[in-house]
Amino acid sequence: MTLHLPLTALLLLAGAAGAATPARIPEAAAAYVQAQAQATGFMGTVLITQRGRTLYAGTAGQANLELGARVTPDTLFRIASISKSFTAAAILKLQDQGKLNVGDRLSRFLPAYPHAQEITLHQLLTHTAGVADYTDRDAFATFKALPHTLDALIARFAGQPLNFAPGTKFQYSNAGYVLLSRVVEVASGQPYADFLRQQVLAPAGLKLTDYDAPQPLRAGRASGYDFDGTTYTNADHVDASVASGAGALISTARELDAWIHALQGGRVLSKAATAQMFTPAVPVAPGQDSRYGYGWLITPASGAEPARTEHNGNIDGYMALLRTYPAEDLTITVLSNVSTAPVGLMADDLAALVHGQPYTLPVKPRVVSVPAAVLDRYVGTYAFADGQQFEVRRQGAGLRVTVSDQIFPLIAVAPDRFLLQAVGAELVFGPVTGGQAEQVMFQQSGQSEPARRVRR
């Protein structure tokens, strides 16, 4: 539900570039969003606010292609891992109420869970508990559409050994936030969704944001799609109960903007708990300045780039990003119902636009058809020099990349070159030996990093 790769943003081949003046921000942002819709198939909504003022609010495409229902400012999108900030707030609310402490052992609430005595709530909140994830295993595809109780979902991964000793490293884990969801229930005596509505969403003034249970009718709920560069298809369904507190919420751009401001304004948590949430706790990767807090990624200022707090989300058919620059009270929200939407790249470019810095308009790639026998050469697991792995698999007539829990379609632009559009990267396969690619070159932001094949 959140991507972790060693390189960050790519400026796509330029169609036009420039820097917007403050008076031109709405016009320039609208042109940029429409360029993304034309070039990448983006559908969704974008909101930029600063100091209580809307700098830009715009939409693109359809909330439901089959019905011809357009995206509106009130369209509800699955926000995937942005949900983690709400779960973290629920834990801190319970701490404010004296019902738990983030230093507590998991065994206080889930005594039967293996390794519970070794794990603290703080470690679950910061992805340092070592809990093996369940979304990056092959079996996930067989049950992701099925309703689960929290106990049944936890049973899916409870038997897995810890990936490392708790507290010794960072490794993103949706399973950790599923455990936190159950802690919320045990400590509060309420179902997770009920506690969230009453104790977190209501104080924040959020009326549309909710747990995305499939049974209730929800006016304006967007359908999710995959896009291969030419054609949209319906994305696989993931039942909300399988995402739980790791990624089960739906919201609008306007309400996510209100969410971050309610948190920062102290309307949800105590001053001490709010400070805890936004304290940079652990580095997310060696050599990187970004650190994870409680449900937020926090990046310090660097050169001309101001400090920012953010979280992205990715679940089948949806991409989301909520980012704020606290020093200037600038917030950018990008929500999409297309699995390849480059929401992080869009936020980077829109921030540059607002800051009067150069940015680049995307151009539509020339998509090619690649024979199945050629695609099969590229299927396998690859590893970067730092040990991080990703998997390339067949998906219909094309390929997809699986990174941790996230699945991204690849768009072929040459027999050996594919766009990973969601993060603005290009993958180049080769050389091929014995019918298999020996490596793939990951190109992003003008940098290249090889990943060697480690298994078929």
N, C-alpha and C positions, 0 to 999 in steps of 0.2 A: 503493500500500500504506500510505500515510499521508496524512491529510487536512491541507490547509493552506488555511484560509479566514480572512478578516480579523476575524471575531468568534468568540467562544468559547461559553460555555454558556448554555442557555436553561432557566429553570424552567418546566416545563409547568404548565398550568392546575391550580390546587390542588384536590386532593381532601381532603387533610389536611396539616397542617404541624406541626413541633415540633422539639424538641431532645431527644436521648436521653441519659439518665444512664448512667454506666458499667455499672451493673447491668443496664440494659435494652438494651445494645448487641446481643446476639444476637437478642432478640425483635424489636427495632425493625428490624434489618437484614433479618431473615427477612420481615417484613411489607413492607418496601420492595421486596425482590427479587420477591416474589409480586405486588405492585402493578405492577411493570414487566412481568411476564409477562402480566398481564391487560390492561394498557393498550397495550403496544407489541409484544406477541408475543415478548418475550425468552425465549430458551431458552439454557441454559448453566450456568456455574458461577461462584461468587464466593467469594473467600477474603480475609479480613482478618486480619493477624497483627501483633503488636507485642511486641518484645523476647522473641521465641521463644515467645510464647503465642498461641494461636488465639482471636481475638475472635469470629469468625464464619466458618463454612464451610457453604455451602448450594448447592443446585442447583435448576433449574427446567426443566421440559419434557422433550423427547425427544432422544436422540442420533440416533435413526433413526425417523422418523415412520411409515415403511412397515412396519417390524418391531415398532413399539411398544416400542422399547428406550429406557429412561429414561436421562437424564444422571446419572452418578455422579461422586463426587470423583476417580475415576481415568479419566474420559473424556478421550480425546486430541482436541485441537482444533488446527486449523491456526492458527499464531500470526502468519503473514504478516510484517510488517516488524519485529516484535520479534526476528526472526531476525538482523537487522542487528547487534544487540549481540553475537551469537555470532560472526559473521564478523569484527567488529572485534576481538573477543578472540583469534580465530585469528591475525590479523595481528600483534597485540601479542605473542602467544606466540612467533611466529617471530622477532620483534624480540628477545625475551628469549633466544632460542636463537642469536642472532647471524647469522641467515640473511637479514635485511633490516633496514631502518630506515624509519620512516614518512616521513622526508625524502627517500627515494629517488625518482628519476624512474620513471614507469611503464615507460619504455623499457628499464630493466634487466631486466624480466621479460617484457614483451610488446613487443619492438622493432618488430614489424610493425604495431602498432596506430597508426592516424593520430593525430597530436598527442601521442603517448606521451612525447616529449621535453619537452613543455610541462607535463605533469601530474605531480604528486607523489602518493604514497599518502596523505599527510595531507589533501590536497585531495579525494581520493575518499572518505575516511572522513568528512569534514565537509560533503560536498555542495557544495563550492566549486570543482570541477574544470570545470564548464561542459559536462559530457558530456550530450548529448541523450538523453532517456529513450526507451524503446521501448514502454512500457505505455500511453502516452497518445496513441498513433497509431492511426488507424482499422484499420490492418493487424493490430494485436494480436489482435483478435477472430478473425482467420482462422488464427492459429497457436498461440493460448494453450493449447489442449488437446493439442498435439503434443509428443512427447518430443524433446528437443534435447541435443546435446552442448554443453558450454560454448563451444567454438569456433563452433559453428553459431549459438548464441544471440548471441554477440558480433557475428557477421557481420550480424545483423539491424539493428544500429545503428552499426556501425563507419564506414559511409559518410556519416553525418550530420555536418554542421559543428558545431563547438562553439557553445553558446548564448551564451557570453561568454568573455572571457579568463580562464584559470584563476587562482583566488585573488582575484577582484575582487568576487564576490557569492555569496550562498547561493541555491541552487535544488535542491530535493529531487530526487534521481535514483536510481532503482533500477538503472539501467545502471551507475552507478559501483560499486555493491556487487557486481554481476555481474563486473565487471573485477577487483575485489578477490578474488572467489572463485577466479578463474583465477590470480591472483598467489599465493594460498595453494598451489595445485597446483604451480606452477612452483618456488616457493621450497622446498616441503617434499618434492617428488618423489612425493606421494601424491594420490589423488583427494580432492577437497574434503571429502566426507562422511566418509571414513576418518580424515583428519587431525582433523576436528572431534570425532569419537567418541573418539579416543585421547588427544588433547592438550587438549581443552576440556571435553567432557561428562564424561569419566571423572574428571578431577581435581575437578570440581564435584559429583561423586556423583550425577549424573543418570542414571537407568536407563531411563526411558520416553521422554525427549526424543530426537528423532532427525530425520534428513532424511526427508521424507515421500514416499519412493519408493512408487509405487502398487502395485507387484507383490507385495511381502511382505504377508502377512496381519497385521493389527494389532488385537489384542483391544481393543475399546472405542473405536475411531476413529469420531468423529462424522461424519455426513453434513451437508453444507452446504445451506442453504435461503435463498430469497428470501421476503419477506412484503410483501403490498400493503395491509395493514391489515385484511384479512379472510381471506386464503387463503395458505397456504404452497405454494411450488413448489420443485422441485429447482433449485439454482443451477448455472450453467455450471461445467464442469470446467476447472481450470487445472493443467496438469501441473507437478509440483514442479520439473522441470528448467528450466522457463521462469521460475520465480521464483528458483531457485538461492540464493546467499547473501544475496539481497535479501529473501527471504520464503518459503523452502521447508521450514521446520521445523514439527514438531508437538510439543505438550507438554501438560502438565496444569497446573492452577492451583498445586498444591502444588509441582511441580518448578520452575515459574517463580519462585515465592517463594524456593525454595532457590537458584536461579540468582543472583538479585540479592544474596543474602546470602553466597554463595560468592565472588562477585566482590569485594564490599565487605570480606569477611574475609580476602582475600589468598590464597585457596586455589587460584586459577586462574592468576594472573599475579604478577609481581614487584610490590613496593610502588611502584616508579617507573612501571611500565606501568599499574597500577591507577589511579594518580593522573592519568596521561595520559588514560585512557579517560573519566574523570569531570570533566575540566577543561572548563569552558564555553569553546568556541573561537570560534564565530561566531554573530551574531544571526540568527534565522530570518526576521525581517521588520523593516523600519524602524519605530522607535518601540516595539518590543516588548523586554521584558527577557529573554525565553527565548532560550537559546543552545544550539546543537548541539555535543555533544562527539564521542566516537567511538561511534556507535550508540546514543546517548542524548540526549534533550532535557532540558535542565537549566534550571529556573526558580528565581530567587532568592526569598527571603522578601519579602513585600509586605504591610504592615499586619498584620492578624491571620492572614494566610495564610503558613504556613511554607514554606521552600524544599522543592522536590521534584525528583526525577529520574524520568523515565518514557519509555516509548515505546508507541505504539499500533500496531495492525496491521489491515489490511483487505484481504481477498482474497475473490473470489467465494464467497458463502455463509458467511463467517466474519468476526467482529470480535473484536479482542483489545486489552487494555490492561494494562500492568504499571507500577505507580507506587509509588515509595517516598518517604517523608519522612525523610531520613537523621537529622535531629537528634533525632527521637523514635522511630526504628526502627519506623516504621509502614509497612506494605506492603499495598497493595490490588491484587488481581488479578481481572480480569473477562474471561472467555472466553465466546464465544457462537458458535453455528452458525447464526445468522440475520444476513443482510447488513445489516439495518436496526437492529440492536441499538445503543442509545445508550450504549456502554460508557464514553465519556468523561464524559458527564453522570452516569452511575451512580457512577463513581469520585468525582466532585465531591460528589455528595449523600452517599455513604457516608463520605467524609472529614468532611463537616460533621456527620454523625451521630456519628462517633467523637469529634469535637472538641466535642460538646455545642452545636453551632450549629444554627440552624433549617435545615430542608430541606423539600422539597415532594414529596408523593406525586403520581405522574402519574395522569391520568384517560384513559380510552379515548376516542379521537377518534371523531366521527361521520363515517364514510367515505361519500362520494358517488360516483356514476358520472358521468363527464364525456364528452360526445360526442367522437368522433374529430376532427371538424372544429374543435372548440374547442381540443383538445390541439395540433393542428397549428399553431395561432397562436403557440404558445409555444416551438416547436422553434427552436433557434439557439444562437449563441455570444454570451455576455454578458461585460462587463468592468466591474470596479470602478474607482473613480477612481485607485487605485494601479497599474492596469494588469493586475492578476490576473484571469484569465479562467476561466470554466467553461462547460460545454456542456450544453444541455438536449436530450435526444433522446427519440423514441418508444421504448417498451418494451412490446410487446404492446398491451394496452388502456389503458396508462398512460404515464407519463413517467419518465425517470431523469435524474440529474445526473452528469456526468463532470467530476471535478476532478483534474487531473494524471493519475495512474494509477488513480484510484478511481472506482467506479461505485456510485451510491446510488439506489435506487428512491424516487420521490416518492409520497406518499399524499394523494389529493385529499380535502379537507374542504369545498370550495366550488368552483364552476366556475373561479375564478381564484386559489384559495388551496390550497397544497400543503405538507405537512409533509416536511421532510428530517429524518426521525426519528433517523437515526444520529448527528447532531450537535445535536439539539434545536433546530431552526430552522424557520422558516416562510417560504415564498416566495410573494409576491403579484405576479401578472403584470398589466401594464397601464400606461398605456392602450394600446389596440389601434388601429393605423392601417394601412389597406391590407391587412388580414387578418393582420397580424403585431403581436405585443406589442413596444412600443418599449423597455420596460425591465422589470426584475423587482426588487421590493423585498425585500431579505434581512433578515429580522427575527430577532433573537436577543438574549437577555439584556436585554430591554427596549430595545434599540437597533435602529435601522433604517439600512440602507445601500443606496442604489440601485446597480444594475448595468445599464448601457445595452447594448442590442443592438449588436453590432459586425458580425455577419454571420448569414446564414440558416443 
